[in-house]
Amino acid sequence: MPRPTRLIRRHGRFAFDRDTAIRATPGAQGAARLLRASLRPATGLPLPLHEDGRVVFALDERLVGLGDEGYSLTVNEHAVVLRAATRHGLAHGVQTIRQLVWPVAPGSRPVSGVDWSLPGVDVRDAPRPWRGVLLDVARHFQPVAVLRRFVDLMAVHKLNVLHLHLTDDQGRRMPVPRHPRLTSVGGWRAESTGDGVPHGGSYTRSELAGLVACADERGVRVVPEIEMPGHARAAPAAYPHLGNFPRRRLPVWTRWGVSEAVFGVDDAVLEFCRDVLDEVVDVFPGPHMHLGGDECTTAEWGSSPGAAAGARGGPGRAARAARLVPAAMADHVVARGRTPMSWEPVGAPRVVVMPWRDAADARTALDLGHDVVMAPHRSTYLDYPQSAEPDEPRGQPGLVVTARDVYDLPLPDGVLGAQCALWTEYAPTAHHLERLAYPRPAAPADTLWAQRPSWADFSERMRAHTGRLSALSVPVSRKEDERKEDEARSPVPPC
């Protein structure tokens, strides 16, 4: 899971034993570590590196036909050979080996009485370039260990983009040394929708850099999102001069929905945004950076003297203000060598657009010349419950999004791919996150990878895959949900 682009069964099996070793060519050592860390807890196999190892991991830049993430895997009774043009391709191949070793993927506990082996196969695999999941850590903060486990479960499904929603009205999670109050003040709110319980937290620069490295070794890249100019109340709560009324003192937003408090549009705000994005560029080395840019209320700009000056006053100034900040910051991101992203077109030509309101908005963005990643909420929002059954965990009200809805998400010609989203207004704990989302992430993983997606075939393969998820302590049923939330989970293999 997902089904490989091409898989041919061969005779024989490759048997693992305590003498099995891995031979890794230069650049392939990370994939060898990943396989060892994935299999050793259950199998007890040491899988050391050795120049005569019969499990061969080879980084071969000449394999251009498989793209940046494809791989080839050959298994017979004598050897296992995994080849790819990039480290991420090797990482995806490791996940295929991990699933083939045993019908139920090894978990964290030793398993005895099993002959660990691989079936004879020839696999050639190459996916769409964008297969992502958004995780919102602004509404409810999650420790970095939770993010690492989330990445590991993404990697099991060969999902390759973690879109990390770091800021919103309800909190900011990334530190910026020049603006320390962003997290010391903006990272905390007094309560959440009247519960009377303070909530907050933030990451260190080291934690975020470590997450990026951990994800990279697993074939996952991290795309940070810094919302602007709306969905941003936590920033003027920390620094009032960033808002439209500098003398006003606002708390961090304690309700869900969208606050009317938005950024001002003067030079000080633009300079602040550049400072923040420069820090993001330093911490997140990937090619994309998301700027938000949607659901920005314009009421304040209609009455703010600063907005009147910054947006040149006159009729339509609120609309101009709504685009001034994201367009200027998109230009700044391009100048820093990155590709900006937004939820809708913001007036900058090089922005990758993620239409979420309606799938039909993708055609508009494509016609404007934008690259597009699909994210229509009716097909991809995993914070909606996956059924109307009474034992479903609490999620965002209003819709039910089933695994079939996700599998059949619209993919117009010309799009880069798609991603799901896990907003966390209704998911305060790590257990709730996984219980609400899974097993649905398997659906985009498969439909975005397969050349000819088939719901019937996917449903049949999900029977075995649900067992893999259970072995990895993912709560995918009511029985699992009834276990104590602090029960030990499968560890994330060390980076």
N, C-alpha and C positions, 0 to 999 in steps of 0.2 A: 504494500500500500504506500504510494500509488502504483498502479500497474505499469511496468516498464514499457517503453516504446516498442522494443522487440525482445522477446524471451523465447529461446529454443531449449527444450529439455534434451540432455545428453545422457548416455549410459554412465553408470557408476556413481560413486559418492566420494568426496574428500573427507577423510576422518581426521579430526583434531585429537591430539594427545599431548602429554606433558612435554614432549620433545618438539612440538610444532613451533616454528619460529617465523618471524616476518622479515623479509628483505625489502628495505625501503630505499628507493633511489633518492638523490638529493632533492629536498623540498617535500618529500612524501612522509617524513617522520611524524608530522602532526596527525595524519590519518591513521598511522600505526598506533599512536598513543590513544586515539579515539576508539579504535576497535578493541584494544586491550582493556581500556577502562569500561567499555560497554559490556564486554563478555566475562571479564574475570570474576565479578562478584558472584555470579551464578555457577560458572563452570569451574572456577579455581585454576584455570589455565594461565600460565605465566606469559606466554606469547612474547618472548623476548625478541629484540632485533638481532639478526645474524646474517652475515653475508651469504650463507648457504640456505636461508629460509625458503620453505616451499610455498609460503604465502607471499606473493610479490606485489608490492605497491609501487607503481611507476608513474612519475610525473613526466608527461611527454607533450611538449608544446606543439608537436607536429600534428596532433589529433584535432585539427581545427574543425573538422566536419561535425564534431559533437558539441560545438559551442563552448561557452564559458562554464557551463554546469553539467555537461554530459559526461558519460563515462562508459567504459566497456569492461565487462566482467566475464572471465572464462573460468569454469570450474570443471576439473576432471579428477579421477582418483589419484593423480600424481601431484597436482598443484592447483593453487588459486592465483589468478593473475588479474589485478585491478589496475586499469590504466585510465588516465584523464589528462586533459590539457591544463587543468588548473587545480589548485588545492580544494576548491569548493566542489569540483566534480568528484574528486577522490572522497570527500566527506559524504556525498550522496551515495557513492558506491558502498561505503562502510555501512550505511543504514540498510542497504539491500542485503548485504552479508548478514547483518544483525537479524533481519527478519527471516532469512533462509536457514539460519543455524537451527532454529527450533520453531515449530508452528506457533507456539506462544513465546514471545520474546522474553529473554531472561530478565528477571527483575533483580532485586538487591540481595536476595537470600540464596545461600548455596542450594543447589539441586543435585541430588544423587540418583544413580541408576539410569542415567541418560547417556547414550552414545552421541557425543557432539559431532555433527557432520554437516556437510553441505551437499545438496543434490548437484549432479552434473548439469550445468547450464551454460549457454552463451547469451549474454545480455548486452544490448546497446541501448543507451538511454539518453534522451535530450528533451528538456522541458521548455515551456514558455518562460520568458525572462523574469516575470514578476508574479510571485505566489506568496502573498503576505498575510499577516495578521496585525491589526492595531491593538495595543494594550494601553488602556488609559490608567495612568498612575497618578493623575492630578486629582480626580474625584476621591479616590481612596488610594492612599500610599501603600505600596508593597515593598518589603525589604528586598535587597538585591538578590538574596538567595532564592526568592520566589521567581524573580525574573530569569535567573539562570535555569531553574527547572522548566520554566515556560519555554525558554529557548531550546532546551533539550527535547521537549516534547514536540516542538516545531520541527526539529531536525529529524526526529523519527519519521515524520510525514514528508520530509524533503521540502518543507515550506522554507522560503529563503529570505524573507524580509520581515523583520520585527519593526513595526512602526510604533515608536515609543512616544506617547502623548504626555509630554512633560509639564505642561502649564495649562491653566484654565482659570476661570473665575474663582474656583474653590481651592486653588493651591498651586504653588510652583515648587518643583522638585530638583531643579538643577542649580548648583551654586555658580555665582559669577563673582570672582574676587573683588572687582571694582564696585560691586553693588551687593554687599553682604546681607542687607535687610530683605532681599528678594526671598531668601529661604528662612532667615531667622524670624521674620514677620510674615512674609507672603506664603511661607510654607505651612502655616497653622491657621485653623479656623476654630471658632469657639464651640461650634456644634455642627450637626448635620441634620437639617430639616426638623429642628426642635427637639433632638434627642438629649440635649444637655451635656454631651460628651465631647470634649475637645479632640480634634483629630489633626494629624499632620506628620511631617517628616520630610527628609530630603536625602539625596545621595551625595557622597563625596566625589570629587573628580576621579580619584583612584578607583572607586567602585564602578563608575561608569566606564572608565577605560578598561577595567578588567572584564566587564560585561561584553564590551565590543570585541575584545580578544577571544573570550570564551565562545561567543557567537561565531566569529570568523572561523575558528577551528572546526565548527560544525556546519559550515556552509551557509551561515545566516548573516546577513548584514543588517545593521541597525540604522534606521532612519529616524532622527530626532524631529519632534514637532514642537515649535515654539509659537503659540497662538498670538496673532495680532491682526488688526487693532482691537477687535472684540474678543470675547472669551478671555479677558485679560485683567479682570478687576483686581486680582491678587497683587499685581505690580503697582498700581497707584495706591493700594492699601499700604504698601511698604514705602513708597515714595510718592506722596501726593502731587508733586509737580508734574508727574507723568500723565495725570488726568486732565480733564477739561476745566476743572475748577480747583486750582492749586491749594486754596485755603480750606477745602473740604477734607475732612478726615473720614475715611471709609474703612470698615472692617473687611476682612476677607469674606467673600460671599458664603453664606451658610445654607443656601437653598440650592436645589437643582434648577435646571433651566438656564437661561442666559440673562446676565445682569446688563442693565442699561449703561453701566459705568464702563467707558471705553477709553483708549488712549487719546490724548490730544494729538495735534498735528504740527507742533512747532519744531524748531531745530533741536531743542533739548531732547525731545522724544525720539527723533530720528537718530541722534547720536547715541542715546541709550540703547536703542534697538541694534545699532551696529556693534556696540560693545558686547551685547549678549550673543549675537550671532558669531562674532569673532571667537568667543569662548567656545561656542558649540562646534565651530570648524576645528578648533584645536583638539577637542575631545573625541569627536566623531569623524573618522577619516573617510567615511563612505562618500559616494558621489552625490547623494541627494539630501536635501534639507527641506522639511515641510514648514510652511509659514502660516498655516491655518487659512485665514482670510474669509471665513464665511460667517453667517448669522450675526453680523455686526449691526446692532441697533444704531440709528442715526439721530435719535432725539437730542442727545447732548450737543452734537455739532450744530444743531439749529439755533442754539441759544448761547453758545460759547464764543466770547470775543476772540479767544486764541484760535479757534477753528475757523472763524471768519477770515482772519488774517492768513492763516496757513493754507486755506483752500481758496484763497483769492476772493472770498465773499460772493455776494450776488446769488441769483437763482442757481439751484443745483449744487450749492457748496457742500451739502451733506454727502451727496453721491461722490463728489470729487474727493472729499476727505476719506471716505471709505476705501478708496483705491490708492490714495497717496502713500500711506505707510507700506502696505504690502508690495506695491509696485516699486517703491524706492528700495525696499529691502530685497526684493527679487533681483534688482540690478546689483546690489551689494554682494549677494550670494554668488551671482555669476562672476563678479569681479574677483571673488575669492576662489574661483575655480570649481564651484559646485553647481548643481542643477536644482533650482527651486521647485517646490511643489505647493499646490494649494487645492482647496476643496472645490473651487470654481475659478473661472478666468478672472484675473485681477488687473488686466491691462498690460501685462508684460509678456512678450512673445515666447520666451524660452521656458515658461512654467509648465511642468507636468501637472495635469488636472486630474482630480479624483472625484468624479461626479457621484454624489451620494443621495441626492433627493429623488432623482428619477433616472432610470437607465437611458431614456431618450436624450438626456443632457450630454451624453457622450458624443453623439453625432454633432451637436453644436460645437463642442470643444475641438473635435477632429477637424471640422470644417474651418475653424479658426487657425489651424496649423499646430495645435498642441498635441503632444504625446498624452495618452490617456491610460489610467489604471482604473478599472471598474470597481465601484464600492457601493452599489445601490442598496439602500437600507432594507428594503423588503426581501432581499436575497442574502445579505451578508452580515447583518447586525446580530451578533451572537449573544447580546444582552437581552434580546427578546426570548421568551421561553420557547423551547422546541416542541412543546405540545400543550394542550389545554388540560392535561391530566392534573388531578389535585396534588399529586406528589411531586410536581415540578418545583424546583427551587424558584424563589422570587426573582423576577426579572422586570425589565422595563414593560410597562403596560401598553396595550394598544394593538399588538400584533403577535402572531405565532410564526416563527421562522423554522421550518422543519429542515432536516438534512436534505430532503429532496429539493426544497426551495434553494438551498445553497448549491446543490449539485447542478441545478439547471440555471444558474445565474447567467444573465445575458452577456455574451462576449462578441460584440460587433467586430467586423474585420478591421484590422489596423491597431487594435489596442495592445498594450504591453502585457496585460494580464489582469489580475484582480486581487483584491484582498478582503478579508473579513475584519470585523471590528468588535472588540470587547470593551464597551464602555462600562464604567464601574460604579455608577450611582447606586446600583442595587447589588453590588458584589463586594462587600467589605473585606472578606477574608480570602486567603489563597484557596482554601477548600471550596468556597462558594464560586470562585472564578472557574475552577476546573469543572465543578459539577454543573454550572450553567452552560459552559461552552461545549464540553465533550459529550459525545464523540463527533460532533459536527465538523471540526477542523479537518477530518479525514476527507470530507466531501470536496472542498476546494482543492485540497492536495491532489486528489485523483483527477478531477475534471480539468484542472489546469495543466496536468502533466500528460494525460493520455491523448494520443492522436485521434482516437475515436471513442469518446466517453460513452459509457453504457451504464445506466442506473441499475439495470438488472444484474450485470456482472459485478458492479460495485457492491450491491447489497449482499450478494453471495460471499464476496471476500470479506465483508465487514464481520461476518460471523467469527472468523479466526482473528480478525484485527481487534475486536472487542476483548478477546482473551489477552491479547498483547497489552492493551491498555490497562486491564485489571492487574496484570503482572507488574506493571509500572506504577501501581497504586493510584491510577486515575479513577475517580469516583464516577462511574458511568451508569449506575443503576441505583434504585432506592435502597437496596441492600447495602451497597457501598456507602451511600449517603448517611446511613444510620451508624456507621462506624464513628468513633471519636475523631474529631478533627485534628487532634494532636498526635494521631497514630503515625509511626515512622513511615516516611515515604522513600521511594527509590532515590538514592542520592544522584546528584548530577555528577557525571564523570569529571574529574579535575582537569583544568586546562594546563 
